[in-house]
Amino acid sequence: MLPIGDQDEPGGLPVVNIAIIAINVLVFVLLQLPSDAFTMGFSTIPKEITTGVDLVGPVSITLPDGTVDTIVEAPGPSPIWLTLFTSMFMHGGWLHLGGNMLFLFIFGDNVERRLGSLLYLAFYLVCGVIASAAQIATDPSSVIPSLGASGAISGVLAAYLVYFPQNKVRVLVGFRFVTEVPALVMIGLWALIQFVSGIGSIAVTDQTGGGVAYFAHIGGFIAGLVLAFLLRAFGRGPTQPFATA
C-alpha cells in the first residue's frame, strides 16, 4: 500500500514540514548530485561516531558475497557527531528521496499542527538522532555510511498513529486501485514490516553490504511513540484515545 493522501486537520500552513521537505530536496540536488565527497563526508558512519575520529581516505569493506571492496571516505564536519544531523537531510537516490518526502508530506503536516511548529521541529530532530543511534548500536564499528530522513519520518508516523489513528488515509494498492483505510491500518502495517524486516536483518550487518537501515526505522518509530505519548500527557495532543476530524 502506497499512501497518496490523508484527512487533513484544520490549522495553519505547516511551515516547518514544508521547509524540511525543501531542505532535503535542495541538499540532494545542489550538494549530493554534484559531489560524492559530500555524501561520503556528511553521512553518519558508526565508527566515526563511536570513536570520535573522522575517517578520511580508502577503507576496506566486505561485501555479501565475501569479496572485499574499497570505499573512499571524505572529510566531514567538525565535530564529527554533527553528521547525526546532516545525514537526516541526505538521500541515496531519487527513489529514496521521493518516497521519504511523500510520507513526510502526507503525514507531517497534521503532526506539526498538533504539536506546533517549534515543538514539531525539535520532535523531528530528536527522533532522527535516536534513529541513527539505534542503527549505530547494531554495528558500532561499521564504516558503511548511513543517510536518509527515514528514521525521523518514522517518528512522525508514530506520532500520527498516536494522535490520529482513525483518520482516513488514501492508499494505492498494487498500483491498480485507490482505497481508504484508517491510519491505524496503514501505519500499523508499515511498522509491522519494519519490525519483522529488522529481526530478519540481524544476521546481516552493515559491514557486509549495508542496505535498508531497518533499526533506524524501528528506533525512530519507538522514539516517536514515547515522545508523542509524553507530549499528549502534558497537553500537546488529544486526551482521548482516538481523534477524528
Secondary structure, 3 states (H helix, E strand, C coil): CEEEEECCCCCCCCHHHHHHHHHHHHHHHHHHCCCHHHHHHHCECHHHHHHCCCCCEEEEEECCCCCEEEEEECCCCCCHHHHHHHHHHCCCCHHHHHHHHHHHHHHHHHHHHHHCHHHHHHHHHHHHHHHHHHHHHHCCCCCCCECCCHHHHHHHHHHHHHHCCCCEEEEEECCCEEEEEEHHHHHHHHHHHHHHHHHHCCCCCHHHCCCCCHHHHHHHHHHHHHHHHHHHHCCCCCCCCCCCC
